[in-house]
Amino acid sequence: MKNILLAIMFLPILTFSQSTKSYLELIDDAKTKKSADQIEELIIGTWEFEKLTDSNGKAISEITHFINDTITANEVVWRPSMRIEKNGIYKLMGCDNPYNCESGKWEYDREYKLFRMTYDEPKYNVPIDKLAPGLLEQLKKSGSLMVFTKNEIEFAEITESELVVFDLLPSDGTEFKYNLLVYRKK
């Protein structure tokens, strides 16, 4: 009887600990269940940004960014269109700032289920063409200049006419926080 009572008491604890998933497992569970072949076929085309939603599907039109304790910036949500070609080339189009309109090669990483876009030209955390050469050298030496060569995105869903991409939010790694970027095929 004592063993049965102990089993009844510890069963919920064991069940809870076995059902707790890692952050990466939560992301994998939320990704589209389409096969890599289906994704590589469906992604071809021109995708126009439609909206940003929260994880429940509620549209978000503006995001407030906190720069520090006294400075905030409001972003009106908009993203460029993407043209994905069968030959492995992609291009962002209609950017408000030409510096942000990148192009390059794409691939779908079948192992990690990621859509990877490798830029033709590296991007930086500051517009290096606008910096004085001395300041550019200082940033390089201090390690403050960050170079970006690729972007990796994860698909929540993809169909013939709709592409839904995770826009991951800051997290402590114990919960999966995200918004969704919704695109329509043109």
N, CA, C and O of each residue as an XYZ file, in Angstrom:
744
protein
N       0.817     -1.185      0.000
C       0.000      0.000      0.000
C       0.868      1.258      0.000
O       0.567      2.223     -0.703
N       1.947      1.247      0.790
C       2.859      2.392      0.864
C       3.498      2.654     -0.494
O       3.649      3.808     -0.897
N       3.880      1.579     -1.209
C       4.485      1.724     -2.541
C       3.496      2.321     -3.536
O       3.870      3.130     -4.385
N       2.258      1.925     -3.427
C       1.231      2.459     -4.335
C       1.036      3.948     -4.066
O       0.933      4.749     -4.994
N       0.989      4.307     -2.784
C       0.830      5.702     -2.407
C       2.011      6.545     -2.904
O       1.809      7.648     -3.413
N       3.231      6.039     -2.762
C       4.417      6.747     -3.270
C       4.364      6.887     -4.792
O       4.706      7.940     -5.331
N       3.941      5.840     -5.475
C       3.837      5.883     -6.939
C       2.825      6.939     -7.367
O       3.066      7.676     -8.323
N       1.710      7.016     -6.678
C       0.684      8.008     -7.020
C       1.215      9.418     -6.785
O       0.913     10.329     -7.557
N       1.999      9.606     -5.736
C       2.542     10.935     -5.433
C       3.611     11.367     -6.436
O       3.665     12.538     -6.809
N       4.464     10.434     -6.879
C       5.580     10.802     -7.752
C       5.245     10.736     -9.239
O       5.989     11.295    -10.044
N       4.166     10.082     -9.634
C       3.803      9.968    -11.047
C       3.628     11.339    -11.698
O       4.154     11.545    -12.793
N       2.908     12.298    -11.076
C       2.807     13.620    -11.714
C       4.153     14.312    -11.878
O       4.379     14.985    -12.884
N       5.037     14.161    -10.924
C       6.363     14.778    -11.010
C       7.156     14.165    -12.153
O       7.788     14.888    -12.922
N       7.132     12.850    -12.274
C       7.848     12.176    -13.364
C       7.259     12.563    -14.712
O       7.993     12.821    -15.665
N       5.939     12.604    -14.788
C       5.281     12.970    -16.043
C       5.654     14.393    -16.434
O       5.954     14.652    -17.599
N       5.638     15.331    -15.466
C       6.001     16.719    -15.756
C       7.435     16.819    -16.241
O       7.691     17.506    -17.229
N       8.365     16.169    -15.594
C       9.770     16.286    -15.970
C      10.035     15.670    -17.331
O      10.930     16.122    -18.046
N       9.279     14.651    -17.704
C       9.474     14.037    -19.015
C       8.842     14.879    -20.117
O       9.285     14.827    -21.265
N       7.797     15.663    -19.777
C       7.123     16.450    -20.805
C       7.770     17.810    -21.014
O       7.453     18.493    -21.988
N       8.666     18.220    -20.128
C       9.348     19.496    -20.292
C      10.315     19.389    -21.460
O      11.180     18.514    -21.487
N      10.160     20.283    -22.419
C      10.989     20.236    -23.617
C      11.965     21.401    -23.615
O      11.718     22.450    -23.020
N      13.075     21.185    -24.297
C      14.056     22.255    -24.421
C      13.516     23.329    -25.367
O      12.565     23.103    -26.116
N      14.142     24.485    -25.311
C      13.769     25.605    -26.178
C      13.824     25.194    -27.653
O      12.904     25.488    -28.416
N      14.901     24.515    -28.050
C      15.045     24.095    -29.451
C      13.990     23.073    -29.838
O      13.517     23.076    -30.974
N      13.614     22.200    -28.912
C      12.557     21.218    -29.193
C      11.219     21.919    -29.381
O      10.425     21.516    -30.230
N      10.958     22.964    -28.599
C       9.721     23.725    -28.752
C       9.656     24.385    -30.127
O       8.606     24.392    -30.770
N      10.782     24.939    -30.571
C      10.836     25.547    -31.907
C      10.597     24.480    -32.970
O       9.793     24.679    -33.881
N      11.289     23.355    -32.858
C      11.119     22.277    -33.849
C       9.678     21.790    -33.908
O       9.159     21.517    -34.991
N       9.032     21.680    -32.762
C       7.642     21.230    -32.732
C       6.710     22.215    -33.423
O       5.694     21.809    -33.988
N       7.038     23.496    -33.387
C       6.176     24.529    -33.970
C       6.415     24.727    -35.467
O       5.584     25.328    -36.148
N       7.529     24.236    -35.981
C       7.842     24.406    -37.405
C       6.878     23.602    -38.270
O       6.251     22.643    -37.821
N       6.784     24.029    -39.525
C       5.954     23.318    -40.481
C       6.349     21.837    -40.544
O       7.512     21.480    -40.358
N       5.387     21.015    -40.802
C       5.644     19.567    -40.919
C       5.861     19.155    -42.377
O       5.973     17.969    -42.689
N       5.917     20.142    -43.253
C       6.166     19.840    -44.671
C       7.567     19.242    -44.816
O       8.468     19.540    -44.033
N       7.728     18.401    -45.822
C       9.034     17.798    -46.083
C       9.962     18.833    -46.720
O       9.505     19.858    -47.227
N      11.242     18.561    -46.690
C      12.223     19.464    -47.305
C      11.933     19.629    -48.795
O      12.033     20.735    -49.325
N      11.575     18.541    -49.472
C      11.257     18.622    -50.906
C      10.060     19.537    -51.145
O      10.070     20.339    -52.079
N       9.034     19.423    -50.312
C       7.857     20.281    -50.454
C       8.233     21.744    -50.228
O       7.811     22.619    -50.984
N       9.023     22.010    -49.192
C       9.425     23.383    -48.885
C      10.236     23.961    -50.033
O       9.993     25.093    -50.451
N      11.201     23.200    -50.550
C      12.044     23.697    -51.635
C      11.240     23.957    -52.898
O      11.629     24.797    -53.709
N      10.143     23.267    -53.081
C       9.278     23.505    -54.239
C       8.354     24.696    -53.996
O       8.195     25.549    -54.869
N       7.747     24.753    -52.816
C       6.779     25.807    -52.515
C       7.413     27.184    -52.356
O       6.752     28.191    -52.612
N       8.668     27.254    -51.943
C       9.303     28.545    -51.651
C       9.595     29.360    -52.913
O       9.761     30.577    -52.834
N       9.658     28.710    -54.062
C       9.988     29.408    -55.314
C       8.886     30.407    -55.662
O       7.706     30.059    -55.721
N       9.297     31.653    -55.889
C       8.340     32.687    -56.276
C       8.642     34.001    -55.585
O       9.675     34.153    -54.933
N       7.728     34.950    -55.735
C       7.856     36.260    -55.108
C       6.864     36.339    -53.953
O       5.672     36.081    -54.116
N       7.377     36.698    -52.799
C       6.585     36.765    -51.578
C       6.507     38.200    -51.091
O       7.533     38.832    -50.842
N       5.285     38.721    -50.954
C       5.068     40.083    -50.470
C       4.648     40.040    -49.006
O       3.799     39.240    -48.611
N       5.257     40.916    -48.208
C       4.910     40.995    -46.799
C       3.467     41.448    -46.659
O       3.049     42.423    -47.283
N       2.709     40.734    -45.836
C       1.313     41.093    -45.590
C       1.134     41.715    -44.208
O       0.545     42.788    -44.078
N       1.649     41.031    -43.163
C       1.448     41.544    -41.805
C       2.357     40.826    -40.821
O       2.916     39.766    -41.104
N       2.481     41.446    -39.654
C       3.138     40.842    -38.504
C       2.043     40.567    -37.490
O       1.200     41.425    -37.232
N       2.053     39.365    -36.912
C       1.070     39.032    -35.890
C       1.784     38.534    -34.634
O       2.953     38.150    -34.680
N       1.068     38.545    -33.524
C       1.613     37.900    -32.344
C       1.383     36.394    -32.497
O       0.839     35.954    -33.510
N       1.785     35.615    -31.519
C       1.682     34.155    -31.644
C       0.237     33.668    -31.676
O      -0.020     32.516    -32.025
N      -0.716     34.540    -31.311
C      -2.136     34.185    -31.354
C      -2.827     34.658    -32.627
O      -4.024     34.431    -32.800
N      -2.087     35.313    -33.521
C      -2.658     35.762    -34.782
C      -3.166     37.197    -34.776
O      -3.723     37.649    -35.777
N      -2.990     37.923    -33.681
C      -3.431     39.322    -33.618
C      -2.418     40.205    -34.338
O      -1.223     40.141    -34.052
N      -2.892     41.027    -35.270
C      -2.014     41.880    -36.076
C      -1.299     42.914    -35.207
O      -1.868     43.470    -34.268
N      -0.035     43.152    -35.552
C       0.795     44.157    -34.884
C       1.206     45.164    -35.952
O       1.841     44.794    -36.940
N       0.845     46.448    -35.762
C       1.169     47.454    -36.768
C       2.361     48.311    -36.376
O       2.982     48.943    -37.231
N       2.687     48.337    -35.078
C       3.790     49.165    -34.598
C       4.499     48.462    -33.446
O       3.864     47.814    -32.613
N       5.833     48.599    -33.410
C       6.646     48.005    -32.346
C       7.443     49.123    -31.687
O       8.042     49.951    -32.374
N       7.451     49.147    -30.355
C       8.258     50.109    -29.619
C       9.570     49.440    -29.226
O       9.575     48.388    -28.587
N      10.669     50.054    -29.612
C      12.000     49.556    -29.271
C      12.565     50.445    -28.168
O      12.536     51.671    -28.275
N      13.074     49.830    -27.118
C      13.665     50.559    -26.010
C      15.176     50.601    -26.206
O      15.857     49.583    -26.084
N      15.691     51.790    -26.512
C      17.118     51.972    -26.758
C      17.875     51.984    -25.432
O      18.897     51.315    -25.280
N      17.366     52.744    -24.490
C      17.893     52.772    -23.115
C      16.771     53.267    -22.208
O      15.610     53.260    -22.617
N      17.081     53.688    -21.008
C      16.047     54.105    -20.055
C      15.243     55.320    -20.502
O      14.102     55.496    -20.075
N      15.818     56.150    -21.348
C      15.134     57.387    -21.722
C      14.778     57.485    -23.203
O      14.000     58.357    -23.591
N      15.323     56.626    -24.018
C      15.091     56.733    -25.460
C      14.325     55.506    -25.963
O      14.710     54.365    -25.711
N      13.233     55.776    -26.678
C      12.475     54.706    -27.338
C      12.307     55.086    -28.806
O      12.394     56.257    -29.174
N      12.069     54.096    -29.616
C      11.820     54.325    -31.039
C      10.636     53.472    -31.452
O      10.556     52.294    -31.103
N       9.721     54.067    -32.194
C       8.566     53.321    -32.684
C       8.800     52.931    -34.138
O       9.125     53.771    -34.978
N       8.632     51.665    -34.414
C       8.787     51.141    -35.779
C       7.413     50.818    -36.337
O       6.661     50.047    -35.741
N       7.083     51.407    -37.482
C       5.887     51.010    -38.205
C       6.261     49.734    -38.945
O       7.195     49.724    -39.746
N       5.533     48.667    -38.675
C       5.911     47.342    -39.180
C       5.737     47.268    -40.686
O       4.661     47.522    -41.227
N       6.827     46.912    -41.339
C       6.856     46.696    -42.778
C       8.113     45.897    -43.086
O       9.144     46.110    -42.448
N       8.055     45.000    -44.031
C       9.211     44.222    -44.450
C       9.248     44.181    -45.984
O       8.203     44.263    -46.629
N      10.449     44.054    -46.572
C      10.534     44.005    -48.033
C       9.984     42.693    -48.589
O       9.830     41.705    -47.871
N       9.699     42.717    -49.874
C       9.293     41.496    -50.572
C      10.530     40.653    -50.835
O      11.650     41.163    -50.832
N      10.322     39.365    -51.062
C      11.427     38.438    -51.354
C      11.141     37.709    -52.655
O      10.035     37.214    -52.874
N      12.145     37.648    -53.510
C      12.035     36.811    -54.711
C      12.999     35.638    -54.518
O      14.204     35.831    -54.356
N      12.458     34.437    -54.537
C      13.241     33.218    -54.347
C      13.222     32.459    -55.668
O      12.159     32.075    -56.157
N      14.399     32.245    -56.241
C      14.480     31.583    -57.536
C      14.932     30.136    -57.398
O      15.626     29.771    -56.450
N      14.529     29.336    -58.351
C      14.836     27.903    -58.326
C      16.334     27.628    -58.404
O      16.798     26.593    -57.926
N      17.093     28.539    -59.000
C      18.540     28.337    -59.181
C      19.351     28.639    -57.916
O      20.580     28.667    -57.963
N      18.663     28.867    -56.773
C      19.366     29.098    -55.517
C      19.696     30.550    -55.230
O      20.458     30.837    -54.306
N      19.137     31.474    -56.005
C      19.381     32.905    -55.820
C      18.139     33.531    -55.163
O      17.009     33.142    -55.456
N      18.368     34.498    -54.279
C      17.256     35.248    -53.698
C      17.575     36.735    -53.783
O      18.729     37.133    -53.944
N      16.525     37.544    -53.670
C      16.693     38.990    -53.672
C      15.562     39.609    -52.863
O      14.398     39.240    -53.017
N      15.920     40.558    -51.994
C      14.920     41.360    -51.304
C      14.621     42.561    -52.183
O      15.530     43.137    -52.781
N      13.343     42.945    -52.266
C      12.934     44.019    -53.175
C      12.043     45.022    -52.471
O      11.317     44.686    -51.535
N      12.111     46.275    -52.942
C      11.239     47.320    -52.422
C      11.624     47.807    -51.035
O      10.762     48.222    -50.260
N      12.902     47.761    -50.719
C      13.368     48.192    -49.394
C      13.275     49.709    -49.273
O      13.474     50.434    -50.248
N      12.969     50.181    -48.060
C      12.929     51.623    -47.829
C      14.334     52.209    -47.823
O      14.512     53.401    -48.075
N      15.328     51.382    -47.538
C      16.732     51.789    -47.556
C      17.478     50.798    -48.459
O      17.540     49.611    -48.138
N      18.043     51.259    -49.574
C      18.720     50.340    -50.503
C      19.816     49.505    -49.831
O      20.114     48.401    -50.288
N      20.415     50.017    -48.758
C      21.450     49.278    -48.036
C      20.901     47.958    -47.476
O      21.634     46.977    -47.347
N      19.601     47.949    -47.147
C      18.972     46.759    -46.578
C      18.484     45.762    -47.617
O      18.104     44.645    -47.269
N      18.490     46.147    -48.882
C      18.001     45.257    -49.928
C      19.124     44.342    -50.398
O      19.845     44.647    -51.348
N      19.248     43.245    -49.729
C      20.335     42.333    -50.051
C      19.900     41.309    -51.088
O      18.721     41.179    -51.419
N      20.889     40.592    -51.582
C      20.663     39.460    -52.478
C      21.749     38.442    -52.175
O      22.722     38.736    -51.481
N      21.569     37.266    -52.696
C      22.569     36.232    -52.458
C      22.053     34.859    -52.818
O      21.180     34.707    -53.673
N      22.603     33.865    -52.153
C      22.227     32.473    -52.401
C      21.411     31.953    -51.235
O      21.637     32.329    -50.085
N      20.450     31.076    -51.545
C      19.651     30.455    -50.499
C      19.827     28.944    -50.548
O      20.156     28.361    -51.581
N      19.597     28.338    -49.398
C      19.566     26.879    -49.315
C      18.658     26.498    -48.155
O      18.506     27.251    -47.194
N      18.065     25.331    -48.258
C      17.275     24.823    -47.150
C      18.113     23.767    -46.454
O      18.472     22.751    -47.051
N      18.424     24.012    -45.188
C      19.211     23.083    -44.389
C      18.275     21.994    -43.884
O      17.482     22.213    -42.968
N      18.377     20.824    -44.492
C      17.468     19.718    -44.181
C      17.666     19.176    -42.769
O      16.706     18.733    -42.139
N      18.886     19.205    -42.271
C      19.145     18.668    -40.933
C      18.510     19.534    -39.852
O      17.850     19.020    -38.949
N      18.707     20.847    -39.943
C      18.210     21.760    -38.912
C      16.884     22.423    -39.270
O      16.337     23.192    -38.480
N      16.368     22.123    -40.465
C      15.100     22.683    -40.942
C      15.115     24.212    -40.912
O      14.203     24.854    -40.390
N      16.178     24.772    -41.487
C      16.355     26.222    -41.557
C      16.450     26.662    -43.010
O      17.017     25.959    -43.846
N      15.894     27.826    -43.302
C      16.070     28.442    -44.611
C      17.194     29.451    -44.447
O      17.054     30.429    -43.713
N      18.303     29.216    -45.126
C      19.503     30.036    -44.951
C      19.715     30.900    -46.188
O      19.708     30.410    -47.318
N      19.903     32.204    -45.948
C      20.189     33.156    -47.019
C      21.575     33.733    -46.766
O      21.789     34.432    -45.776
N      22.514     33.441    -47.659
C      23.886     33.934    -47.538
C      24.028     35.153    -48.441
O      23.801     35.077    -49.648
N      24.406     36.281    -47.836
C      24.473     37.550    -48.554
C      25.608     37.574    -49.576
O      26.670     36.992    -49.354
N      25.367     38.259    -50.704
C      26.428     38.502    -51.679
C      27.508     39.403    -51.086
O      28.696     39.203    -51.339
N      27.094     40.395    -50.297
C      28.021     41.311    -49.634
C      27.696     41.329    -48.153
O      26.521     41.360    -47.786
N      28.701     41.310    -47.295
C      28.435     41.317    -45.847
C      27.678     42.564    -45.414
O      27.778     43.615    -46.047
N      26.926     42.440    -44.337
C      26.212     43.558    -43.722
C      26.874     43.831    -42.378
O      27.486     42.944    -41.783
N      26.744     45.060    -41.909
C      27.374     45.463    -40.656
C      26.338     46.077    -39.729
O      25.279     46.511    -40.182
N      26.630     46.117    -38.449
C      25.705     46.703    -37.483
C      25.663     48.228    -37.569
O      24.804     48.855    -36.950
N      26.564     48.823    -38.316
C      26.563     50.261    -38.592
C      26.808     50.442    -40.092
O      27.444     49.592    -40.715
N      26.318     51.527    -40.675
C      26.567     51.759    -42.106
C      28.021     52.179    -42.325
O      28.358     53.350    -42.153
N      28.874     51.241    -42.700
C      30.318     51.525    -42.775
C      30.662     52.546    -43.854
O      31.694     53.211    -43.758
N      29.827     52.683    -44.870
C      30.116     53.657    -45.920
C      29.922     55.098    -45.427
O      30.332     56.040    -46.105
N      29.310     55.275    -44.267
C      29.067     56.609    -43.726
C      30.054     56.967    -42.609
O      30.007     58.082    -42.088
N      30.938     56.049    -42.237
C      31.894     56.287    -41.151
C      33.215     56.829    -41.669
O      33.682     56.464    -42.748
N      33.799     57.703    -40.877
C      35.150     58.181    -41.189
C      36.103     57.000    -41.059
O      35.911     56.157    -40.183
N      37.133     56.917    -41.915
C      38.059     55.779    -41.868
C      38.671     55.535    -40.485
O      38.849     54.385    -40.084
N      38.991     56.595    -39.761
C      39.569     56.442    -38.424
C      38.595     55.787    -37.455
O      38.982     54.925    -36.666
N      37.333     56.194    -37.515
C      36.316     55.612    -36.634
C      36.066     54.150    -37.009
O      35.863     53.306    -36.136
N      36.081     53.861    -38.297
C      35.908     52.484    -38.746
C      37.013     51.591    -38.182
O      36.745     50.484    -37.712
N      38.245     52.073    -38.230
C      39.373     51.304    -37.682
C      39.231     51.105    -36.175
O      39.539     50.033    -35.655
N      38.762     52.147    -35.469
C      38.549     52.037    -34.018
C      37.500     50.970    -33.703
O      37.673     50.163    -32.790
N      36.421     50.981    -34.465
C      35.362     49.989    -34.247
C      35.880     48.571    -34.501
O      35.551     47.644    -33.761
N      36.685     48.408    -35.545
C      37.258     47.088    -35.841
C      38.166     46.623    -34.704
O      38.062     45.485    -34.247
N      39.067     47.517    -34.245
C      40.014     47.161    -33.183
C      39.315     46.845    -31.865
O      39.744     45.954    -31.131
N      38.245     47.569    -31.562
C      37.538     47.358    -30.293
C      36.599     46.153    -30.328
O      36.087     45.721    -29.295
N      36.382     45.623    -31.517
C      35.453     44.494    -31.638
C      34.005     44.929    -31.674
O      33.111     44.092    -31.550
N      33.747     46.227    -31.841
C      32.377     46.751    -31.864
C      31.720     46.615    -33.230
O      30.496     46.685    -33.338
N      32.509     46.423    -34.256
C      31.967     46.282    -35.598
C      31.572     44.821    -35.805
O      32.420     43.928    -35.800
N      30.288     44.597    -35.985
C      29.799     43.232    -36.180
C      29.500     43.010    -37.650
O      28.861     43.840    -38.296
N      29.969     41.875    -38.180
C      29.771     41.518    -39.579
C      28.735     40.408    -39.660
O      28.812     39.418    -38.933
N      27.763     40.583    -40.553
C      26.733     39.575    -40.780
C      26.863     39.064    -42.211
O      26.915     39.855    -43.153
N      26.916     37.752    -42.373
C      27.077     37.173    -43.709
C      25.880     36.341    -44.138
O      25.770     35.958    -45.302
N      24.979     36.061    -43.197
C      23.824     35.238    -43.553
C      22.675     35.507    -42.598
O      22.845     36.086    -41.525
N      21.515     35.073    -43.020
C      20.308     35.151    -42.220
C      19.662     33.770    -42.266
O      19.578     33.154    -43.329
N      19.213     33.293    -41.129
C      18.546     31.998    -41.072
C      17.142     32.214    -40.535
O      16.947     32.866    -39.509
N      16.162     31.652    -41.248
C      14.777     31.786    -40.812
C      14.141     30.404    -40.717
O      14.566     29.442    -41.357
N      13.110     30.352    -39.891
C      12.396     29.102    -39.672
C      10.939     29.307    -40.043
O      10.329     30.310    -39.673
N      10.388     28.354    -40.772
C       9.020     28.464    -41.265
C       8.030     27.859    -40.282
O       8.174     26.714    -39.853
N       7.016     28.655    -39.932
C       5.906     28.120    -39.139
C       4.988     27.342    -40.073
O       4.465     26.289    -39.711
N       4.796     27.879    -41.292
C       3.967     27.190    -42.284
C       4.284     27.733    -43.666
O       4.714     28.876    -43.821
N       4.065     26.896    -44.659
C       4.217     27.312    -46.052
C       3.200     26.543    -46.882
O       3.053     25.328    -46.750
N       2.490     27.290    -47.753
C       1.531     26.692    -48.674
C       1.802     27.281    -50.054
O       2.774     28.012    -50.242
N       0.957     26.967    -51.001
C       1.093     27.528    -52.353
C       1.013     29.050    -52.340
O       1.644     29.712    -53.165
N       0.234     29.613    -51.401
C      -0.015     31.055    -51.427
C       0.425     31.817    -50.181
O       0.416     33.048    -50.186
N       0.810     31.119    -49.115
C       1.151     31.808    -47.874
C       2.435     31.241    -47.264
O       2.670     30.032    -47.260
N       3.249     32.156    -46.752
C       4.482     31.810    -46.043
C       4.423     32.495    -44.679
O       4.248     33.711    -44.595
N       4.571     31.708    -43.615
C       4.545     32.242    -42.257
C       5.890     31.917    -41.617
O       6.281     30.755    -41.508
N       6.591     32.973    -41.196
C       7.958     32.864    -40.690
C       7.988     33.285    -39.224
O       7.345     34.263    -38.842
N       8.733     32.546    -38.407
C       8.894     32.935    -37.009
C       9.759     34.181    -36.915
O      10.799     34.276    -37.568
N       9.327     35.132    -36.102
C      10.110     36.298    -35.726
C      10.366     36.115    -34.236
O       9.562     36.529    -33.401
N      11.500     35.486    -33.912
C      11.785     35.107    -32.530
C      11.991     36.334    -31.646
O      12.638     37.302    -32.047
N      11.441     36.281    -30.463
C      11.550     37.357    -29.488
C      12.557     36.965    -28.408
O      12.828     35.779    -28.222
N      13.107     37.934    -27.701
C      14.052     37.600    -26.623
C      13.409     36.640    -25.617
O      12.237     36.774    -25.263
N      14.203     35.678    -25.171
C      13.714     34.663    -24.245
C      14.851     34.228    -23.341
O      16.025     34.344    -23.694
N      14.494     33.734    -22.191
C      15.518     33.207    -21.287
C      15.851     31.751    -21.607
O      16.630     31.124    -20.889
N      15.280     31.217    -22.657
C      15.564     29.849    -23.080
C      14.643     28.818    -22.462
O      14.778     27.628    -22.745
N      13.703     29.247    -21.618
C      12.780     28.293    -21.011
C      11.411     28.331    -21.667
O      10.610     27.414    -21.489
N      11.136     29.389    -22.427
C       9.871     29.452    -23.140
C      10.103     29.984    -24.549
O      11.063     30.709    -24.808
N       9.223     29.616    -25.429
C       9.323     29.939    -26.838
C       8.444     31.155    -27.105
O       7.219     31.040    -27.136
N       9.068     32.331    -27.300
C       8.342     33.568    -27.547
C       8.586     33.988    -28.997
O       9.720     33.982    -29.475
N       7.510     34.349    -29.683
C       7.667     34.711    -31.084
C       6.479     35.523    -31.579
O       5.392     35.501    -31.001
N       6.726     36.237    -32.663
C       5.690     36.816    -33.501
C       5.774     36.072    -34.823
O       6.666     35.248    -35.023
N       4.850     36.362    -35.721
C       4.834     35.696    -37.017
C       4.808     36.727    -38.145
O       3.994     37.650    -38.141
N       5.707     36.554    -39.102
C       5.713     37.367    -40.320
C       4.918     36.597    -41.367
O       5.230     35.445    -41.671
N       3.895     37.236    -41.915
C       3.029     36.573    -42.886
C       3.268     37.186    -44.253
O       3.184     38.403    -44.420
N       3.567     36.338    -45.235
C       3.792     36.761    -46.614
C       2.774     36.079    -47.519
O       2.319     34.973    -47.230
N       2.423     36.742    -48.611
C       1.536     36.174    -49.638
C       2.321     36.044    -50.929
O       3.144     36.900    -51.253
N       2.068     34.975    -51.663
C       2.731     34.797    -52.956
C       2.094     35.708    -53.973
O       0.871     35.789    -54.083
N       2.930     36.385    -54.705
C       2.470     37.341    -55.723
C       2.179     36.610    -57.012
O       1.779     37.231    -57.997
